[in-house]
Amino acid sequence: MKSTLLTIFLLSTGHASANYCFNPRPPEIHNLDKISTVTSKRTSETGSTSTSVYTYRAGLLRSQIDEQDLSWLANSNTRYVYTYTATGKINTIDSISTVNNKTTTNREVYEYDTQGRLTRVLAQKAPDKSLQIVATCTYGPSTIIELNTAFYDFQPQTLTYTLDDLGRVRQLASTTEGSEGETDVTTFTYQGGTLQRREQRISTRYSPLRIEIDEYDNAGLIVKYEVKEYDKSDKITYQNVRNFEYQVDAYKNWAVRREYVDYQGKKELMSTEVRAITYVK
């Protein structure tokens, strides 16, 4: 079977989200006040492995260690340490990352307004460097505007979140500096208070239309990921479908997740992720 890119963004639970001001994705772990550690190991059909260890205290993530063995690229490991405000909001995130014996450090600092809303994220890539702005958040009656800078070597972006009457994100529009003519719009559909569907439509100078769709079950677990790319004649030039199956423990947290790909009409196993969760007695 021909190789395909790993859907890393579906499996990531770290802080390096593309969304600082509002993250509409459902949580990956429930009943955090009952958890002390989570150890997750993912093995793909290509032979690569990734292991993450999360440590919790009083329902808050305190540290995270990620290790990846990508035999065809590089090995890496990153450790995150989290601190919180008195009200339980993220205060700082310190990280130390090593890739092929090269080590880098980073600190993020989060600032809030009097209503407890995130207003700025700042960062420094080394202890002797000054803090620089990574993102700012501005709030309106039904919108949130997030401005992301080029601190992490990406093009600056403007994210516009449109909220429904319940304060949930129903649409997210992204504009990248230098590519204002391109479109990137994501819509979110809810049912019974739970996110059911995420659909992202991207149009660029290189790809007339790319559609990515996530589907979730009533527990907030992703069960399907699909991507399609179209040419100027609306003909499909690329398609990939992934399905996910779970084994769930007594606390409604998944213990095993299997990822399958539809390839030439057959269902093939792409990866298996096993989580060992230690609960507080």
N, C-alpha and C positions, 0 to 999 in steps of 0.2 A: 504494500500500500504506500502511496506517496506520502511524504512527511507533511505535517501541518503545524502551524504555529500553536503554541500552548496558550490557552486562554487564562493567562496569569491574572488578569484583572478580576476574574471571577473568584479567584482563590485568595486574593490578598485581603488581609484584615489589619494591615499596619496603618500608620498615620499618613503615608504618602498618597493620600487620595487626591484626585484632581479637584475635589470640591472641599473648600475650607469652611465657607459660610453656612452651608447646608448640605448634608449628605442624605439623599432620599432612599438609599439602599437599605433594606432591612438588616438587622444585626445577624451575625453569624453564630453567636453564642447567647443563650438565655440563662436566666437565674444566676446572674453573676455573683450575687451575694452568697451563694452556696458553693462557689468554685474557688479552689486555691491554685491549681495549675491545669494547663491544657497543653498536651504534647501532640503535635500533628506531623505525620510523615506522609509525603506524597511521592509515589513512584509512577513514572510515565513509561509508555511502551518504547520510548527511545533509550531507556536506561538511565535517564537523569533522575535525581532524587532531591527533594527539598524537605527540610525539617524545621519546624517552628515550635518554640517553647514559650508559653505565655504564663506569667505569674500574676495572680490577683490577690488583693487584700481589701476587705470591706466593700466588695463589689466593683472595685476600680482596677484597671490594668496598670500594674506597676513596672513590669519589665517584659521585654520580648527579645528572643534570640532567633534569628533566621539564618539557616545554613543551606547553601545550594551546591550541588555537585553536578555541574553541567559539563560533562566530559568533552563535548565538542566545542565548548567555549572557554569557560573558566570556573573555578571554584570561588565561592564568596561566603562571607558570614558578616552579619550585622547585629549589633546589640542596641536596643532602645531602652531608655530609662525615662519613666513618666513621673511628673509631679503635678499636683492639683491645687486649686484654690480651696478656700474654706467651704465653698458651696459645691465642691466636687467637679468643677470644670477644669479642663486641661490648663496647666500653668506653663510647664516647659516640657520639651522632648529633647533628650540628648541621645545622639547616636554615634557609634563608632563602627565603621565599615572597613572590611579588608577584602580586597580582590587581588588574587595573585601576589600576595605579600605587600601590596600597597595599601596603606591605611589612611583613611580620611575621617574627620570628625565634623559634626554639625550640631547646632543647638537651635531649636525653634522656641520662641516666646510668644504666648498668646495674651491678647489684651481685650478687655470687655468694657461695655458701658454700664451705667447704673442699673439697667434692666437685665443685666447678665447676658447680653448678646455680644457675640464675637465681633470686634471692630477691626483689629489688625493682627497679622502674624508677621513676626520678624525673625531673622535667622542670622547666624554667623558660622562660617565654614571652618573656623579655627578659634581657639580661645583668645588669641591676640588680635583678632579682627573685630571691627565694629559691627553692631547689629544693622541689618538692612531690611527694608520692607519686602515681604514676600507676597502678601495679599492684604487687601482692605475690603471691608464689608459695609454697605450702606443699606438701610432698611426703609421701605416705604409701606403704605397700607396693604398692598398685595404683591409686592415685589421685593427682591433682594438683589443688589448689584454687587458682584465680586470682581475686583480688579487684581489680576495676578501679574507680577513683574517678571523680569527675565533672570531673577536671582539663580534659579536652578538651570540656567542655560536653555530655557525654552523661550519661544516668542511670547511677549506679553499678551494676555487674554482678558476679555471682558465676558463674564458669565452673568446672565440675567435669569433669575429664578422667578417664575410666576406661580403664586400660591392660590389654592382654592379657599373656600370659606372656612375650612377646618385647619388652615395653616399648612397644608401639605403641598409639596411641589407638584404641580401638574404639567409644567413645561420648563425646560432648561435650554436656553439659547446661548451659544458660544461664538464669539467673534475673535479671531486671531489678528494681531497687528501685522500689517503687510498683506493680509489675505481677506480684506473686508468684503470682497465680492463673493467669497465662498460662504456656504451655509452649513451650520451644525446645530440641529434642533432635536431635542429629546423630549418625548412625551411620556407621562406616567399615568397608569390606569389603576384604580383601587377598587376593591370590592370587600365590603364588610370590615373596613378599616385596615385592610392588608394590601400591600402592593401586589398586583397581579401581573403587570406587564410593563416593560420598559422598551420603547422603540426609539432608536436614534437614526436620523436621516442626515447623511453627510454628502455635500456636493462640492467638489474641488476642481481645480484646473486639470488635475490628472485623472480624476474619476467622476463621471457625470452624476452617479448616484450610488451610494453605499448605504444599505439598511441593516442595522443590527437590532435584534429583538431578544430580550430576556423574558422568560415566563416563570412565575413563582407559584408555589402551592400556598395553601391557607396558613401554613406555618412559617411562611416567608423564605422558604428554601428555593433556590433556583432549580428548575427541573428541565429547562430547555434553553439553549442559546442557538440562534440562527443568524447567519450573515449572508447577504446577497449583494453582488455588485452588478451594475447595469452599464451598457455602453450608451452612446447617443441615440441609438435606435430602440432603447428600452429592452434590449436583448440581454439576458443574464449571461455574464462572462465568468462569474465565480459564485459558488454556493457552498456553504459548510453548515452542518447541523450537528450540535452536540446535545446529548441527553444525559441527565444525572439521576442516579438512584441512590437511596440512603437507607442506612440502618440507624434507628433512633433509640436512645436510652430512656430510662424512666423519667428523666428530667426534661425530655423533649429536645435534647441536644443530639445532633447526629454524631455517630461513632465511626461510621464508614460511609464514604462517598465514592461512587464509581462513575467515571466519565466515559461515555460512549460516543463514537462518531458514526454518522451514516456515510458509508462509502460504497458506491456502486450497488446500492440497494441492500447492503449488509450492515448489520450493527456490530461494530468492532470496539473492543475495550481500548481506551486511550490511556487512562490513568486510574489508580486507586489511592485514595487518601484515607488514612486511619488516624483517628483521634483518641488519645487516652486522657480522660478527664478525671481529675482528683477533686472530690467534693469535700467540703468542710463538714466534719462530724459534729 
